[in-house]
């Protein structure tokens, strides 16, 4: 998959396009991407995505922006898995936010992305003041030789699949509902880094994964499956949070893999959160923390029937 940043030059040829933030790439997004890929192949055009960095809500109201479900890297990997061939990552800044709806169509869609077919969600708005809508795109298409279609919401067991719905499920510790809305378990990717070796002192070796999710969409202790170390995922227990007992301030993902001893520093892992065991909490001392970690490991083993 090819990734472009900005509109310094037009893409090399006409495109079939979908636009959105695609945070989490949930089942609603996946349904739209499936339609995009089918339409692109029928027209012999590359399936192309326009997405934004940072998230527009992070630009307009950073203090109240929602927690991201996926980093940019994670999102790009999920888009590639869905069959997307090109992604244009547009920097969302004051200049871009100031584009009128007509300028967005002419400068970004027609000139920059050479769009021939567009698929959008039914709630899509664009341009300064969110003044552009589906009807405006249809009218512009008659003038600029592109077609546009709108796709309705996808529901899962009566609930609309949405990024906000996934965030709500994660915050509530409902990993099953989050997985239902996503179409897969919730995953955080990252590389294993050297840590302070506290886990070894407590009798539990951990893989320490620095993450870019800040704020976190959830925190706590989880039963997890870890991909990236062999042919199949490995079971384990993980703490996602700031480690208040140890005076932590930055988000960290610590994973203890069961019956696993190997140097994996530098490995890139995908951690699947399959069941929440408890909330993160502060303990009075390391002995109390050690006892709780042992209990957490037993609970995770029981969940996996190990």
C-alpha positions in Angstrom: 0.0 0.0 0.0 1.3 3.4 -0.9 1.1 6.3 1.6 1.2 9.9 0.6 1.3 13.0 2.8 -0.1 16.3 1.7 -1.0 17.7 -1.7 2.2 19.1 -3.0 1.6 17.1 -6.2 -1.4 15.3 -7.6 -1.5 11.5 -7.4 -0.4 9.6 -10.5 -3.8 8.6 -11.8 -7.6 8.7 -11.2 -8.9 7.2 -8.0 -11.9 5.6 -6.3 -12.0 7.3 -2.9 -13.4 7.1 0.6 -12.9 9.8 3.2 -12.9 9.6 7.0 -10.9 9.4 10.2 -11.3 5.6 10.4 -10.3 5.6 14.0 -10.4 1.9 15.1 -11.4 0.7 11.6 -14.6 -0.8 13.1 -17.2 -2.9 11.3 -18.9 0.2 9.9 -15.6 1.3 8.4 -15.0 -2.2 7.1 -18.3 -2.4 5.3 -17.5 1.0 3.6 -14.1 -0.2 2.7 -15.5 -3.4 1.2 -17.8 -1.3 -1.1 -14.8 0.9 -2.0 -12.7 -2.0 -3.0 -15.5 -3.6 -5.1 -16.2 -0.2 -6.9 -12.5 0.4 -7.5 -11.9 -3.0 -9.1 -15.0 -2.6 -11.3 -13.7 0.7 -12.5 -10.0 -0.4 -12.7 -9.0 2.3 -10.2 -6.9 2.1 -7.1 -8.9 2.0 -3.9 -7.8 5.1 -2.1 -8.4 6.6 1.3 -8.2 10.3 2.5 -7.7 10.5 6.2 -6.5 13.2 8.6 -3.6 13.7 11.0 -4.2 14.9 13.6 -7.9 14.0 14.2 -9.9 17.1 13.5 -11.3 17.1 17.0 -7.7 17.2 18.3 -7.2 20.3 16.3 -10.4 22.2 17.2 -10.6 21.1 20.9 -7.5 19.3 22.0 -8.5 19.4 25.7 -11.7 17.4 25.0 -10.7 15.3 22.1 -11.5 11.6 22.5 -8.9 9.0 23.1 -7.6 7.4 19.9 -8.4 3.8 19.3 -5.5 3.4 16.8 -2.3 5.1 16.2 -1.6 6.2 12.6 0.6 3.1 12.0 -2.1 0.8 13.4 -4.8 2.4 11.2 -2.7 2.2 8.1 -2.0 -1.5 8.7 -5.8 -2.2 9.2 -6.6 -0.3 6.0 -4.0 -2.3 4.0 -5.5 -5.5 5.4 -8.9 -4.3 4.1 -7.6 -4.0 0.5 -6.9 -0.3 0.4 -4.1 0.4 -2.2 -3.4 4.1 -1.5 -3.8 6.4 1.5 -3.5 10.2 1.5 -2.7 11.4 5.0 -3.8 15.1 5.1 -2.3 17.3 7.8 -5.3 18.9 9.5 -4.1 22.4 10.3 -5.6 25.9 10.2 -5.1 26.3 6.4 -6.9 23.0 5.7 -9.7 23.8 8.2 -10.2 27.1 6.5 -10.9 25.6 3.1 -14.5 26.2 1.9 -16.5 23.2 0.8 -16.0 24.2 -2.8 -12.3 24.6 -2.4 -12.1 21.2 -0.7 -13.8 19.6 -3.7 -11.7 21.4 -6.3 -8.3 21.5 -4.6 -8.3 18.2 -2.7 -10.7 15.8 -4.4 -10.6 16.8 -8.0 -7.0 18.2 -8.5 -5.1 16.5 -5.7 -6.7 13.0 -5.7 -8.1 13.0 -9.2 -11.2 11.4 -7.9 -13.6 9.6 -10.2 -15.8 7.8 -7.7 -16.5 8.7 -4.0 -18.1 6.7 -1.2 -19.0 8.5 2.0 -20.8 7.7 5.2 -24.3 9.1 5.6 -23.1 11.7 8.2 -20.2 13.1 6.3 -19.8 16.9 6.2 -16.8 18.8 4.9 -15.4 22.3 4.4 -15.3 25.3 6.7 -18.2 25.3 9.0 -19.1 21.8 7.8 -21.1 23.4 5.0 -20.5 20.7 2.4 -22.8 17.6 2.2 -23.8 14.8 -0.1 -26.1 17.0 -2.3 -23.2 19.4 -3.0 -20.9 16.6 -3.9 -23.5 15.2 -6.4 -23.9 18.6 -8.0 -20.1 19.1 -8.2 -19.7 15.6 -9.7 -21.9 16.6 -12.7 -19.4 19.5 -13.4 -16.2 17.7 -12.6 -16.9 14.2 -13.9 -17.1 12.1 -10.8 -19.8 10.0 -9.1 -20.7 9.8 -5.5 -22.6 7.3 -3.3 -23.6 7.4 0.4 -23.6 4.5 2.7 -25.9 4.1 5.7 -24.8 3.1 9.2 -24.0 -0.5 10.1 -25.6 -1.9 13.3 -24.3 -4.8 15.4 -27.0 -6.3 17.7 -29.0 -3.2 17.4 -26.1 -0.8 18.2 -24.6 1.5 15.5 -21.0 0.6 14.9 -19.0 3.7 15.7 -15.7 4.7 17.1 -17.5 6.3 20.1 -19.3 3.1 20.7 -16.0 1.2 20.8 -14.6 3.7 23.2 -17.6 3.4 25.5 -17.3 -0.4 25.5 -13.5 -0.3 26.3 -13.9 2.3 29.0 -16.6 0.0 30.6 -14.2 -3.0 30.4 -16.6 -4.8 28.0 -14.1 -6.4 25.8 -16.7 -8.6 24.2 -18.8 -5.7 23.0 -15.8 -3.8 21.8 -14.8 -6.9 19.7 -18.3 -7.2 18.4 -18.2 -3.6 17.1 -14.7 -3.9 15.8 -15.1 -7.3 14.2 -12.0 -8.5 16.1 -10.5 -8.1 19.6 -9.1 -4.7 20.5 -5.4 -4.5 19.7 -2.5 -2.3 20.6 0.8 -2.7 18.7 4.2 -1.7 19.9 7.9 -2.6 20.1 9.4 -4.2 23.2 11.7 -1.8 25.1 14.1 -2.0 28.0 12.3 -1.1 31.2 13.3 -0.7 34.9 13.3 -4.5 35.4 10.8 -4.2 38.3 8.9 -7.2 36.9 11.9 -9.5 37.4 12.2 -8.3 41.0 8.6 -9.3 41.5 9.1 -12.7 39.9 7.2 -11.9 36.7 9.2 -11.1 33.5 7.4 -8.6 31.4 7.7 -7.2 27.9 7.5 -3.4 28.2 5.8 -1.7 25.3 5.9 2.1 25.1 2.7 3.2 23.4 1.6 6.4 21.7 -2.0 6.2 22.9 -2.3 9.2 25.2 -4.9 9.5 26.7 -5.6 5.8 26.9 -9.0 4.5 25.7 -8.9 2.2 28.7 -6.7 1.0 31.5 -6.5 -1.9 33.8 -5.3 -5.5 33.9 -6.3 -7.9 31.1 -6.1 -11.4 29.8 -4.3 -11.0 26.5 -3.1 -12.8 23.4 0.1 -11.7 21.9 0.9 -12.1 18.2 4.3 -11.6 16.6 6.4 -14.2 18.3 5.5 -17.3 16.4 2.9 -19.1 14.3 0.1 -18.5 16.8 -0.8 -16.0 19.5 0.6 -16.6 23.0 -1.6 -16.1 26.1 -0.6 -13.8 28.9 -1.6 -11.1 31.4 -1.1 -7.4 30.8 -1.3 -4.1 32.7 -2.2 -1.1 30.7 -1.8 2.2 32.5 0.6 4.5 34.3 1.7 2.1 37.2 0.6 4.3 40.1 2.3 2.1 42.7 5.7 2.8 41.0 5.0 6.5 40.5 4.5 6.2 36.8 3.2 9.1 34.8 3.4 7.9 31.1 1.2 5.2 29.6 2.9 1.8 29.5 1.8 -1.6 28.4 3.4 -4.4 30.4 2.8 -8.0 29.2 3.7 -11.2 31.0 3.6 -14.2 28.7 2.9 -17.6 30.3 5.6 -20.3 30.2 7.7 -18.1 27.9 11.4 -17.3 28.4 13.2 -15.5 25.5 14.9 -12.3 24.8 12.4 -10.3 22.7 13.8 -6.8 22.9 13.0 -4.9 19.7 10.2 -7.3 18.7 7.1 -5.7 17.3 4.1 -7.2 19.1 0.3 -7.0 18.6 -1.5 -7.4 22.0 -5.1 -8.5 21.8 -7.2 -7.6 24.8 -9.7 -10.4 25.3 -10.9 -10.0 28.9 -10.7 -7.4 31.6 -9.7 -8.7 35.0 -9.7 -5.5 37.1 -9.0 -1.8 37.2 -5.5 -0.4 37.7 -4.9 0.6 41.3 -2.3 1.8 43.7 -0.9 -0.6 46.3 0.8 0.3 49.6 4.0 -1.5 48.9 5.8 -3.9 46.5 4.8 -7.0 48.5 1.1 -6.2 48.0 1.7 -5.5 44.3 3.5 -8.8 43.9 0.7 -10.7 45.6 -1.9 -9.1 43.3 0.2 -9.8 40.1 0.3 -13.4 41.1 -3.5 -13.4 41.6 -3.9 -11.7 38.2 -1.8 -14.3 36.5 -3.9 -17.1 38.1 -7.1 -15.4 37.0 -5.8 -15.0 33.4 -4.7 -18.6 33.3 -8.1 -19.7 34.5 -9.7 -17.6 31.7 -7.6 -19.4 29.1 -8.1 -22.7 30.9 -4.4 -23.2 31.2 
